[in-house]
């Protein structure tokens, strides 16, 4: 009975481990996880919220401003007024006017009627909001790019591991055959040992590859924003060749790129800043309404009785005349900053075009390398199959078989590497063209 319970618990433990270890994610699932869980998303969401609050702040300047002031004064030493000697007295008379205690309460409403700089600030809110939205979209593109690149790197090791496992199986079968021949004295021990050395090399390569694969998986987790202690494995892409076909373009619409659009909106913001600095030379007009009450007396309780109210309305016009060249300096700074922003956009436009042209050239090279390695793989497979058949017939030596096998393994590795390189080049190409999301949707 105890043995059965032990076996049952062991089965549960192994089942749980197996279920956990089999957490396999496709590229789309990895990207979806990234866009949902990466902490940078919350940062850019906050930036959007900040931009909206800045819009409210700009608009608030044109809304009524209401303030209330309450004061209580204890005139410890009242000011003395002096009446010169004359009609009232042959000597000067010193008098203290006022009361010991004063209480005053005032409420005032101020309303801006015209302030050009505030109006410009309100108009600048829209491009500022647009920049925050574009930056969030740009962050999403960067997350997709880094996640996909890390995913492709894991796939390199997955495909190479498949090749090594296939070769390991093949060499173990070959060793079994050679062992029988060695026991019968048909072959020399050196032939058996050479094959054993090849198998040992495969096992060593597999151990190194598994370590590198785990490093690549950790990098993928980091790109996704996934905790490193969570299990993860990637799903293989069924038919790599289906993503190889591409219609190369020699030009790209740089104005659609997020970098370009962000810089363009920043230039628009800087233009508004120049207008705002110029608007500081214009008069401002505001209106106000004030209402208050006051009480006073030489005793504290008297200063809270017998309230006397007062009120006033008014119009205030502020005309700037001379600011010691401060406004002029601010205008010059804003205009020079605008010139720099426009110049940087031209520089970055050329850089973005260069990045597209380089990505396009690299994609064509990767496509050519892939075609060459695909052809080499087919030839190497044909040579190996012939060598294996000839070895079985006794026409070819073991050296011929091992040499053709080495060439076949090398062709397999080169093909896998060139295939992943092509996908990575395609990734870079789509990013430089601004079509990354539509490309990834194919997977």
VOPAGU-2260 file (C-alpha; in pm, 1 decimal, decimal comma):
REM VOPAGU-2260
SITE   aa  ch    i         X         Y         Z
SITE  UNK   A    0       0,0       0,0       0,0
SITE  UNK   A    1     282,8     238,5      90,8
SITE  UNK   A    2     458,8     153,8    -233,5
SITE  UNK   A    3     147,1     240,3    -433,4
SITE  UNK   A    4     111,8     575,1    -255,9
SITE  UNK   A    5     477,2     652,0    -318,3
SITE  UNK   A    6     441,9     570,7    -688,2
SITE  UNK   A    7     124,7     779,9    -708,7
SITE  UNK   A    8     292,8    1087,4    -552,5
SITE  UNK   A    9     596,9    1037,3    -772,6
SITE  UNK   A   10     372,3    1026,5   -1079,1
SITE  UNK   A   11     200,9    1350,3    -971,9
SITE  UNK   A   12     535,4    1521,8    -918,4
SITE  UNK   A   13     669,3    1411,7   -1254,6
SITE  UNK   A   14     345,5    1508,6   -1427,5
SITE  UNK   A   15     358,6    1854,2   -1272,8
SITE  UNK   A   16     720,9    1897,5   -1373,5
SITE  UNK   A   17     648,0    1782,1   -1725,5
SITE  UNK   A   18     352,8    2019,2   -1756,9
SITE  UNK   A   19     561,7    2308,1   -1633,5
SITE  UNK   A   20     853,8    2220,1   -1859,2
SITE  UNK   A   21     627,9    2201,1   -2164,6
SITE  UNK   A   22     537,0    2569,7   -2160,2
SITE  UNK   A   23     588,6    2638,9   -2529,3
SITE  UNK   A   24     513,1    2979,2   -2683,0
SITE  UNK   A   25     485,7    3085,4   -3044,8
SITE  UNK   A   26     637,0    3409,7   -3169,2
SITE  UNK   A   27     296,2    3580,3   -3164,6
SITE  UNK   A   28     237,5    3464,2   -2806,8
SITE  UNK   A   29     578,1    3594,0   -2700,1
SITE  UNK   A   30     507,6    3932,4   -2858,0
SITE  UNK   A   31     160,3    3947,3   -2700,6
SITE  UNK   A   32     316,2    3868,3   -2362,0
SITE  UNK   A   33     576,2    4141,9   -2414,8
SITE  UNK   A   34     323,6    4408,5   -2509,1
SITE  UNK   A   35     111,0    4320,1   -2207,2
SITE  UNK   A   36     371,2    4266,4   -1936,2
SITE  UNK   A   37     686,8    4463,8   -2016,8
SITE  UNK   A   38     728,6    4734,9   -1755,5
SITE  UNK   A   39     821,4    4999,0   -2014,8
SITE  UNK   A   40     457,0    4997,4   -2129,4
SITE  UNK   A   41     347,6    5153,1   -1800,2
SITE  UNK   A   42     613,1    5423,8   -1839,2
SITE  UNK   A   43     477,2    5534,6   -2176,3
SITE  UNK   A   44     117,9    5508,7   -2053,4
SITE  UNK   A   45     219,3    5747,2   -1775,9
SITE  UNK   A   46     375,8    5981,5   -2033,1
SITE  UNK   A   47      43,2    5993,2   -2218,4
SITE  UNK   A   48    -137,1    6073,0   -1892,8
SITE  UNK   A   49     120,3    6345,6   -1817,6
SITE  UNK   A   50      63,4    6501,8   -2161,1
SITE  UNK   A   51    -312,9    6507,6   -2100,1
SITE  UNK   A   52    -263,7    6675,6   -1762,5
SITE  UNK   A   53     -39,0    6935,5   -1926,5
SITE  UNK   A   54    -324,4    7008,3   -2168,5
SITE  UNK   A   55    -558,6    7064,7   -1875,0
SITE  UNK   A   56    -296,6    7283,2   -1709,0
SITE  UNK   A   57    -263,9    7499,5   -2022,5
SITE  UNK   A   58    -641,7    7537,5   -2049,7
SITE  UNK   A   59    -671,3    7623,8   -1680,2
SITE  UNK   A   60    -501,5    7958,7   -1739,8
SITE  UNK   A   61    -809,2    8080,7   -1929,8
SITE  UNK   A   62   -1056,9    7960,8   -1668,9
SITE  UNK   A   63   -1167,7    8176,5   -1372,3
SITE  UNK   A   64    -923,5    8181,4   -1081,3
SITE  UNK   A   65   -1086,6    8210,4    -738,4
SITE  UNK   A   66    -885,8    8291,1    -425,9
SITE  UNK   A   67    -984,9    8369,8     -69,8
SITE  UNK   A   68    -774,1    8551,0     189,3
SITE  UNK   A   69    -848,9    8581,8     561,5
SITE  UNK   A   70    -626,9    8788,8     791,2
SITE  UNK   A   71    -630,4    8871,0    1160,7
SITE  UNK   A   72    -398,3    9148,9    1281,5
SITE  UNK   A   73    -293,8    9234,9    1634,6
SITE  UNK   A   74    -139,7    9581,2    1606,1
SITE  UNK   A   75     113,4    9549,7    1884,2
SITE  UNK   A   76     244,6    9900,6    1822,7
SITE  UNK   A   77      32,3   10125,1    1607,8
SITE  UNK   A   78     189,1   10386,1    1384,1
SITE  UNK   A   79     208,4   10738,6    1527,9
SITE  UNK   A   80      92,1   11038,1    1323,0
SITE  UNK   A   81     226,5   11384,2    1410,6
SITE  UNK   A   82      17,6   11705,3    1382,6
SITE  UNK   A   83     249,3   12004,4    1370,4
SITE  UNK   A   84     212,9   12288,5    1622,8
SITE  UNK   A   85     -28,9   12554,4    1506,0
SITE  UNK   A   86    -398,3   12615,3    1522,9
SITE  UNK   A   87    -480,3   12317,3    1741,8
SITE  UNK   A   88    -191,4   12337,7    1984,7
SITE  UNK   A   89     118,2   12545,3    2044,4
SITE  UNK   A   90     312,7   12218,8    2041,9
SITE  UNK   A   91     301,1   11924,6    1804,6
SITE  UNK   A   92      42,0   11659,4    1875,8
SITE  UNK   A   93     118,6   11287,3    1840,8
SITE  UNK   A   94    -176,1   11056,1    1774,6
SITE  UNK   A   95    -223,9   10682,0    1718,1
SITE  UNK   A   96    -502,6   10600,4    1473,8
SITE  UNK   A   97    -668,7   10265,5    1418,2
SITE  UNK   A   98    -766,6    9979,1    1645,9
SITE  UNK   A   99    -574,0    9715,7    1832,2
SITE  UNK   A  100    -735,5    9425,4    1640,5
SITE  UNK   A  101    -842,1    9393,5    1274,4
SITE  UNK   A  102   -1005,9    9099,7    1094,5
SITE  UNK   A  103   -1034,3    9095,2     715,7
SITE  UNK   A  104   -1181,7    8837,9     476,3
SITE  UNK   A  105   -1158,0    8878,0      96,4
SITE  UNK   A  106   -1267,2    8664,7    -199,9
SITE  UNK   A  107   -1148,6    8755,0    -550,1
SITE  UNK   A  108   -1226,7    8614,1    -894,1
SITE  UNK   A  109    -976,6    8681,4   -1173,8
SITE  UNK   A  110   -1056,5    8611,4   -1538,7
SITE  UNK   A  111    -806,2    8639,6   -1821,2
SITE  UNK   A  112    -960,5    8815,0   -2121,0
SITE  UNK   A  113    -660,9    8820,0   -2351,5
SITE  UNK   A  114    -319,3    8657,8   -2314,4
SITE  UNK   A  115    -159,7    8553,3   -2642,8
SITE  UNK   A  116     106,3    8335,8   -2477,6
SITE  UNK   A  117    -163,7    8133,4   -2299,5
SITE  UNK   A  118    -355,4    8085,0   -2625,5
SITE  UNK   A  119     -41,3    7954,4   -2794,3
SITE  UNK   A  120      16,5    7716,8   -2503,0
SITE  UNK   A  121    -335,7    7575,9   -2542,7
SITE  UNK   A  122    -275,5    7513,6   -2915,0
SITE  UNK   A  123      54,6    7338,8   -2836,0
SITE  UNK   A  124    -125,9    7075,6   -2629,6
SITE  UNK   A  125    -234,9    6875,6   -2936,8
SITE  UNK   A  126     114,1    6805,9   -3081,3
SITE  UNK   A  127     238,9    6735,0   -2729,8
SITE  UNK   A  128     -31,2    6468,7   -2689,2
SITE  UNK   A  129      57,5    6331,6   -3032,0
SITE  UNK   A  130     424,4    6296,9   -2936,2
SITE  UNK   A  131     335,3    6092,8   -2628,1
SITE  UNK   A  132     116,6    5859,7   -2837,4
SITE  UNK   A  133     384,8    5818,2   -3103,8
SITE  UNK   A  134     648,7    5741,8   -2841,3
SITE  UNK   A  135     430,6    5467,6   -2695,9
SITE  UNK   A  136     387,3    5321,4   -3044,9
SITE  UNK   A  137     761,8    5347,2   -3099,3
SITE  UNK   A  138     825,0    5164,3   -2773,3
SITE  UNK   A  139     590,8    4886,8   -2885,5
SITE  UNK   A  140     782,8    4856,0   -3212,7
SITE  UNK   A  141    1110,2    4837,0   -3020,1
SITE  UNK   A  142     968,0    4567,1   -2793,2
SITE  UNK   A  143     847,6    4367,3   -3094,2
SITE  UNK   A  144    1186,7    4405,3   -3261,3
SITE  UNK   A  145    1390,4    4297,9   -2958,1
SITE  UNK   A  146    1154,7    4009,0   -2875,2
SITE  UNK   A  147    1154,2    3879,6   -3232,5
SITE  UNK   A  148    1532,0    3907,2   -3261,1
SITE  UNK   A  149    1579,2    3715,3   -2935,8
SITE  UNK   A  150    1322,1    3457,7   -3050,8
SITE  UNK   A  151    1509,9    3401,0   -3377,3
SITE  UNK   A  152    1833,5    3349,7   -3182,9
SITE  UNK   A  153    1669,0    3076,0   -2977,4
SITE  UNK   A  154    1544,2    2916,9   -3299,6
SITE  UNK   A  155    1903,3    2897,2   -3425,6
SITE  UNK   A  156    1993,9    2677,8   -3129,9
SITE  UNK   A  157    1670,5    2477,6   -3158,5
SITE  UNK   A  158    1743,0    2390,4   -3520,9
SITE  UNK   A  159    2110,2    2320,1   -3451,9
SITE  UNK   A  160    2008,7    2097,8   -3161,6
SITE  UNK   A  161    1779,8    1900,6   -3393,4
SITE  UNK   A  162    2071,2    1847,3   -3631,5
SITE  UNK   A  163    2299,7    1732,1   -3350,0
SITE  UNK   A  164    2037,3    1492,3   -3214,8
SITE  UNK   A  165    1986,0    1349,7   -3561,5
SITE  UNK   A  166    2360,9    1308,0   -3608,0
SITE  UNK   A  167    2397,1    1156,1   -3261,2
SITE  UNK   A  168    2131,3     898,6   -3344,5
SITE  UNK   A  169    2298,6     825,0   -3677,0
SITE  UNK   A  170    2643,9     778,1   -3522,8
SITE  UNK   A  171    2513,6     556,4   -3246,2
SITE  UNK   A  172    2354,7     332,7   -3509,1
SITE  UNK   A  173    2678,1     336,5   -3708,6
SITE  UNK   A  174    2879,8     247,7   -3398,5
SITE  UNK   A  175    2650,1     -47,7   -3336,3
SITE  UNK   A  176    2715,2    -177,0   -3688,5
SITE  UNK   A  177    3090,1    -115,3   -3659,4
SITE  UNK   A  178    3099,2    -294,5   -3323,9
SITE  UNK   A  179    2956,1    -605,7   -3486,4
SITE  UNK   A  180    3208,3    -580,9   -3769,0
SITE  UNK   A  181    3490,1    -522,4   -3522,4
SITE  UNK   A  182    3391,6    -829,6   -3323,1
SITE  UNK   A  183    3395,5   -1032,8   -3645,5
SITE  UNK   A  184    3733,7    -888,6   -3740,3
SITE  UNK   A  185    3603,8    -729,0   -4058,1
SITE  UNK   A  186    3730,7    -377,3   -3969,7
SITE  UNK   A  187    4020,2    -236,2   -3773,8
SITE  UNK   A  188    3974,5     -86,6   -3429,4
SITE  UNK   A  189    4095,7     250,1   -3559,4
SITE  UNK   A  190    3784,1     278,1   -3774,8
SITE  UNK   A  191    3562,9     213,5   -3473,0
SITE  UNK   A  192    3762,1     461,5   -3262,8
SITE  UNK   A  193    3738,1     733,6   -3527,9
SITE  UNK   A  194    3361,9     699,1   -3529,0
SITE  UNK   A  195    3355,6     706,5   -3147,7
SITE  UNK   A  196    3559,3    1028,3   -3154,3
SITE  UNK   A  197    3306,9    1182,4   -3394,9
SITE  UNK   A  198    3022,9    1082,9   -3161,4
SITE  UNK   A  199    3206,0    1229,9   -2861,9
SITE  UNK   A  200    3251,2    1554,9   -3053,7
SITE  UNK   A  201    2878,6    1564,0   -3123,8
SITE  UNK   A  202    2800,9    1508,7   -2753,9
SITE  UNK   A  203    3040,9    1788,3   -2659,2
SITE  UNK   A  204    2884,5    2022,5   -2915,0
SITE  UNK   A  205    2539,9    1934,8   -2783,7
SITE  UNK   A  206    2640,8    2021,1   -2427,3
SITE  UNK   A  207    2781,4    2358,2   -2535,8
SITE  UNK   A  208    2478,2    2426,4   -2752,2
SITE  UNK   A  209    2233,9    2352,6   -2469,4
SITE  UNK   A  210    2414,4    2603,2   -2247,5
SITE  UNK   A  211    2406,7    2864,9   -2524,9
SITE  UNK   A  212    2040,7    2789,6   -2585,4
SITE  UNK   A  213    1958,9    2856,5   -2219,5
SITE  UNK   A  214    2145,5    3188,0   -2237,7
SITE  UNK   A  215    1942,4    3279,3   -2547,8
SITE  UNK   A  216    1617,4    3182,7   -2371,9
SITE  UNK   A  217    1709,7    3404,5   -2076,2
SITE  UNK   A  218    1771,7    3693,2   -2316,1
SITE  UNK   A  219    1431,3    3627,7   -2470,4
SITE  UNK   A  220    1267,4    3631,6   -2125,6
SITE  UNK   A  221    1437,9    3961,2   -2049,1
SITE  UNK   A  222    1316,8    4108,8   -2378,6
SITE  UNK   A  223     963,3    3991,7   -2295,5
SITE  UNK   A  224     966,9    4119,4   -1938,5
SITE  UNK   A  225     922,6    3764,4   -1810,3
SITE  UNK   A  226    1079,9    3655,8   -1477,5
SITE  UNK   A  227    1391,7    3447,8   -1541,9
SITE  UNK   A  228    1275,3    3172,1   -1307,4
SITE  UNK   A  229     966,6    3099,3   -1518,9
SITE  UNK   A  230     998,9    2805,9   -1762,4
SITE  UNK   A  231     988,8    2890,7   -2131,2
SITE  UNK   A  232    1042,1    2714,2   -2458,5
SITE  UNK   A  233     972,6    2835,9   -2808,8
SITE  UNK   A  234     758,0    2685,0   -3077,1
SITE  UNK   A  235     930,6    2608,2   -3402,9
SITE  UNK   A  236     821,8    2786,7   -3716,9
SITE  UNK   A  237     660,0    2521,7   -3933,4
SITE  UNK   A  238     779,7    2628,0   -4275,9
SITE  UNK   A  239    1063,8    2877,6   -4273,5
SITE  UNK   A  240    1074,1    2892,8   -4649,9
SITE  UNK   A  241     725,3    3045,5   -4660,6
SITE  UNK   A  242     873,5    3366,0   -4515,1
SITE  UNK   A  243    1165,3    3382,1   -4755,3
SITE  UNK   A  244     980,4    3535,5   -5050,2
SITE  UNK   A  245    1021,7    3912,6   -5049,7
SITE  UNK   A  246     971,7    4184,3   -5308,1
SITE  UNK   A  247    1260,7    4423,9   -5247,9
SITE  UNK   A  248    1198,9    4796,6   -5272,7
SITE  UNK   A  249    1467,1    5052,8   -5344,3
SITE  UNK   A  250    1287,4    5338,5   -5171,9
SITE  UNK   A  251    1093,1    5383,3   -4850,9
SITE  UNK   A  252     855,4    5655,9   -4736,3
SITE  UNK   A  253    1065,8    5800,0   -4456,2
SITE  UNK   A  254     786,0    6037,9   -4355,1
SITE  UNK   A  255     582,5    5740,8   -4229,2
SITE  UNK   A  256     852,8    5630,9   -3985,1
SITE  UNK   A  257     779,2    5693,0   -3619,0
SITE  UNK   A  258    1116,1    5862,0   -3561,4
SITE  UNK   A  259    1041,2    6111,3   -3836,6
SITE  UNK   A  260     687,9    6181,5   -3714,4
SITE  UNK   A  261     806,2    6233,6   -3356,7
SITE  UNK   A  262    1073,5    6481,1   -3466,8
SITE  UNK   A  263     822,8    6657,9   -3690,5
SITE  UNK   A  264     585,9    6706,4   -3396,1
SITE  UNK   A  265     873,8    6825,7   -3178,9
SITE  UNK   A  266     950,5    7089,1   -3443,9
SITE  UNK   A  267     585,8    7194,6   -3433,4
SITE  UNK   A  268     611,0    7225,4   -3055,2
SITE  UNK   A  269     923,3    7437,3   -3092,5
SITE  UNK   A  270     743,1    7663,0   -3341,8
SITE  UNK   A  271     471,9    7715,5   -3081,9
SITE  UNK   A  272     740,9    7798,8   -2827,1
SITE  UNK   A  273     878,8    8069,8   -3058,9
SITE  UNK   A  274     527,7    8213,8   -3098,1
SITE  UNK   A  275     481,0    8204,8   -2721,0
SITE  UNK   A  276     804,5    8396,5   -2666,9
SITE  UNK   A  277     697,5    8660,5   -2923,0
SITE  UNK   A  278     356,2    8685,3   -2755,6
SITE  UNK   A  279     525,5    8801,9   -2435,8
SITE  UNK   A  280     564,2    9145,3   -2602,2
SITE  UNK   A  281     185,8    9185,7   -2631,3
SITE  UNK   A  282     -39,2    9337,6   -2362,8
SITE  UNK   A  283    -249,2    9113,7   -2141,6
SITE  UNK   A  284    -601,3    9198,3   -2030,4
SITE  UNK   A  285    -783,5    9053,6   -1732,0
SITE  UNK   A  286   -1088,5    9137,9   -1522,3
SITE  UNK   A  287   -1147,0    9086,0   -1155,1
SITE  UNK   A  288   -1426,2    9103,3    -898,1
SITE  UNK   A  289   -1358,2    9134,7    -528,0
SITE  UNK   A  290   -1581,7    9107,5    -223,8
SITE  UNK   A  291   -1476,9    9127,3     138,1
SITE  UNK   A  292   -1576,0    9193,6     495,8
SITE  UNK   A  293   -1386,1    9348,8     784,0
SITE  UNK   A  294   -1426,8    9407,3    1157,2
SITE  UNK   A  295   -1210,6    9585,8    1413,4
SITE  UNK   A  296   -1192,8    9687,5    1775,9
SITE  UNK   A  297    -966,4    9732,7    2072,2
SITE  UNK   A  298   -1088,8    9406,1    2219,9
SITE  UNK   A  299   -1051,0    9066,6    2048,8
SITE  UNK   A  300   -1421,3    8987,6    2058,1
SITE  UNK   A  301   -1498,2    9322,0    1892,6
SITE  UNK   A  302   -1285,9    9223,0    1590,8
SITE  UNK   A  303   -1531,8    8943,0    1509,4
SITE  UNK   A  304   -1850,1    9151,8    1536,4
SITE  UNK   A  305   -2013,6    9429,2    1342,1
SITE  UNK   A  306   -1882,0    9321,1    1004,0
SITE  UNK   A  307   -1851,4    9584,0     734,0
SITE  UNK   A  308   -1854,1    9457,3     376,7
SITE  UNK   A  309   -1695,2    9605,4      65,0
SITE  UNK   A  310   -1670,1    9509,6    -301,7
SITE  UNK   A  311   -1504,1    9612,2    -625,7
SITE  UNK   A  312   -1480,2    9515,5    -990,4
SITE  UNK   A  313   -1204,6    9614,9   -1224,5
SITE  UNK   A  314   -1014,6    9569,8   -1546,3
SITE  UNK   A  315    -639,6    9524,7   -1552,2
SITE  UNK   A  316    -422,2    9583,8   -1857,7
SITE  UNK   A  317     -55,6    9492,4   -1839,2
SITE  UNK   A  318     161,7    9649,2   -2111,5
SITE  UNK   A  319     522,9    9526,8   -2122,0
SITE  UNK   A  320     759,1    9812,0   -2209,2
SITE  UNK   A  321    1114,2    9708,5   -2126,1
SITE  UNK   A  322    1242,7    9384,9   -1972,8
SITE  UNK   A  323    1615,6    9449,6   -1983,7
SITE  UNK   A  324    1647,6    9246,5   -2309,0
SITE  UNK   A  325    1527,0    8934,1   -2127,8
SITE  UNK   A  326    1240,0    8873,4   -2371,1
SITE  UNK   A  327    1462,5    8939,9   -2671,2
SITE  UNK   A  328    1714,5    8685,0   -2545,9
SITE  UNK   A  329    1440,8    8427,3   -2490,8
SITE  UNK   A  330    1310,2    8478,2   -2846,7
SITE  UNK   A  331    1659,0    8433,3   -2994,0
SITE  UNK   A  332    1714,8    8114,6   -2794,3
SITE  UNK   A  333    1381,7    7970,5   -2909,1
SITE  UNK   A  334    1446,9    8054,4   -3275,8
SITE  UNK   A  335    1797,1    7903,1   -3267,5
SITE  UNK   A  336    1659,7    7589,7   -3102,6
SITE  UNK   A  337    1401,2    7567,8   -3381,5
SITE  UNK   A  338    1673,2    7598,9   -3645,6
SITE  UNK   A  339    1868,3    7317,5   -3479,8
SITE  UNK   A  340    1558,7    7096,2   -3466,8
SITE  UNK   A  341    1498,3    7144,7   -3839,3
SITE  UNK   A  342    1863,9    7075,6   -3919,3
SITE  UNK   A  343    1861,0    6760,3   -3705,3
SITE  UNK   A  344    1551,9    6638,4   -3889,0
SITE  UNK   A  345    1735,7    6670,7   -4221,5
SITE  UNK   A  346    2037,1    6484,6   -4079,7
SITE  UNK   A  347    1822,2    6209,7   -3931,6
SITE  UNK   A  348    1619,1    6179,9   -4252,7
SITE  UNK   A  349    1939,6    6101,3   -4440,8
SITE  UNK   A  350    2039,2    5857,5   -4166,4
SITE  UNK   A  351    1703,0    5679,9   -4181,7
SITE  UNK   A  352    1728,8    5653,5   -4560,2
SITE  UNK   A  353    2080,9    5512,4   -4525,2
SITE  UNK   A  354    1958,7    5256,5   -4271,3
SITE  UNK   A  355    1689,3    5144,9   -4515,0
SITE  UNK   A  356    1934,8    5115,9   -4804,3
SITE  UNK   A  357    2180,4    4917,9   -4588,2
SITE  UNK   A  358    1903,3    4689,7   -4462,1
SITE  UNK   A  359    1784,9    4637,3   -4819,0
SITE  UNK   A  360    2137,1    4547,9   -4935,1
SITE  UNK   A  361    2187,2    4312,0   -4639,8
SITE  UNK   A  362    1854,7    4145,4   -4713,4
SITE  UNK   A  363    1957,1    4079,6   -5073,6
SITE  UNK   A  364    2287,9    3933,3   -4957,4
SITE  UNK   A  365    2113,8    3713,7   -4700,4
SITE  UNK   A  366    1872,5    3595,6   -4967,3
SITE  UNK   A  367    2162,2    3507,4   -5198,2
SITE  UNK   A  368    2348,7    3326,6   -4916,9
SITE  UNK   A  369    2035,9    3132,3   -4830,8
SITE  UNK   A  370    1987,6    3019,1   -5190,5
SITE  UNK   A  371    2351,9    2908,8   -5210,8
SITE  UNK   A  372    2339,8    2718,4   -4882,3
SITE  UNK   A  373    2009,6    2556,3   -4977,6
SITE  UNK   A  374    2170,2    2426,2   -5297,0
SITE  UNK   A  375    2480,4    2312,3   -5105,9
SITE  UNK   A  376    2261,6    2128,5   -4855,6
SITE  UNK   A  377    2085,6    1936,3   -5130,8
SITE  UNK   A  378    2418,5    1846,2   -5293,4
SITE  UNK   A  379    2575,4    1743,6   -4961,4
SITE  UNK   A  380    2273,0    1525,6   -4883,2
SITE  UNK   A  381    2302,4    1357,0   -5221,8
SITE  UNK   A  382    2676,6    1297,7   -5174,9
SITE  UNK   A  383    2624,2    1155,5   -4825,7
SITE  UNK   A  384    2347,0     920,8   -4941,1
SITE  UNK   A  385    2570,9     791,6   -5221,0
SITE  UNK   A  386    2866,8     748,7   -4983,8
SITE  UNK   A  387    2651,8     560,5   -4734,4
SITE  UNK   A  388    2524,9     329,3   -5007,4
SITE  UNK   A  389    2876,9     270,9   -5139,8
SITE  UNK   A  390    3006,0     203,7   -4786,3
SITE  UNK   A  391    2734,5     -53,4   -4729,5
SITE  UNK   A  392    2837,8    -222,2   -5056,1
SITE  UNK   A  393    3201,0    -210,9   -4950,0
SITE  UNK   A  394    3300,5      16,0   -5236,8
SITE  UNK   A  395    3377,7     323,8   -5022,6
SITE  UNK   A  396    3590,9     343,3   -4709,6
SITE  UNK   A  397    3482,6     468,6   -4368,6
SITE  UNK   A  398    3693,3     779,6   -4428,7
SITE  UNK   A  399    3489,1     857,3   -4738,7
SITE  UNK   A  400    3167,5     814,7   -4539,8
SITE  UNK   A  401    3286,5    1031,1   -4249,7
SITE  UNK   A  402    3413,9    1301,8   -4483,5
SITE  UNK   A  403    3084,5    1319,9   -4671,3
SITE  UNK   A  404    2900,5    1316,6   -4339,0
SITE  UNK   A  405    3112,4    1605,7   -4212,2
SITE  UNK   A  406    3033,8    1802,8   -4528,3
SITE  UNK   A  407    2665,0    1724,8   -4486,7
SITE  UNK   A  408    2662,6    1838,5   -4122,2
SITE  UNK   A  409    2844,7    2157,4   -4216,1
SITE  UNK   A  410    2594,9    2221,9   -4496,9
SITE  UNK   A  411    2306,8    2167,5   -4252,8
SITE  UNK   A  412    2454,9    2412,8   -4003,8
SITE  UNK   A  413    2527,4    2670,9   -4273,6
SITE  UNK   A  414    2175,4    2642,6   -4409,8
SITE  UNK   A  415    2013,3    2690,4   -4068,7
SITE  UNK   A  416    2239,4    2985,3   -3991,4
SITE  UNK   A  417    2174,6    3149,8   -4328,7
SITE  UNK   A  418    1800,3    3094,8   -4287,0
SITE  UNK   A  419    1790,4    3262,7   -3947,1
SITE  UNK   A  420    2022,6    3536,4   -4076,5
SITE  UNK   A  421    1776,6    3597,2   -4356,6
SITE  UNK   A  422    1486,0    3625,4   -4112,0
SITE  UNK   A  423    1690,6    3865,2   -3897,6
SITE  UNK   A  424    1781,7    4071,9   -4204,7
SITE  UNK   A  425    1416,6    4075,9   -4303,2
SITE  UNK   A  426    1332,8    4194,9   -3951,6
SITE  UNK   A  427    1582,5    4481,0   -3982,1
SITE  UNK   A  428    1452,9    4562,3   -4330,1
SITE  UNK   A  429    1089,9    4581,7   -4216,7
SITE  UNK   A  430    1186,0    4796,7   -3919,4
SITE  UNK   A  431    1377,6    5041,2   -4139,3
SITE  UNK   A  432    1072,6    5060,7   -4368,0
SITE  UNK   A  433     825,1    5109,3   -4081,3
SITE  UNK   A  434     626,8    4792,0   -4159,1
SITE  UNK   A  435     742,3    4574,8   -3869,0
SITE  UNK   A  436     397,3    4496,0   -3727,2
SITE  UNK   A  437     251,8    4385,4   -4060,8
SITE  UNK   A  438     554,0    4159,3   -4117,6
SITE  UNK   A  439     528,7    3995,0   -3775,2
SITE  UNK   A  440     156,6    3929,4   -3827,8
SITE  UNK   A  441     253,6    3665,5   -4088,0
SITE  UNK   A  442     401,5    3434,1   -3824,4
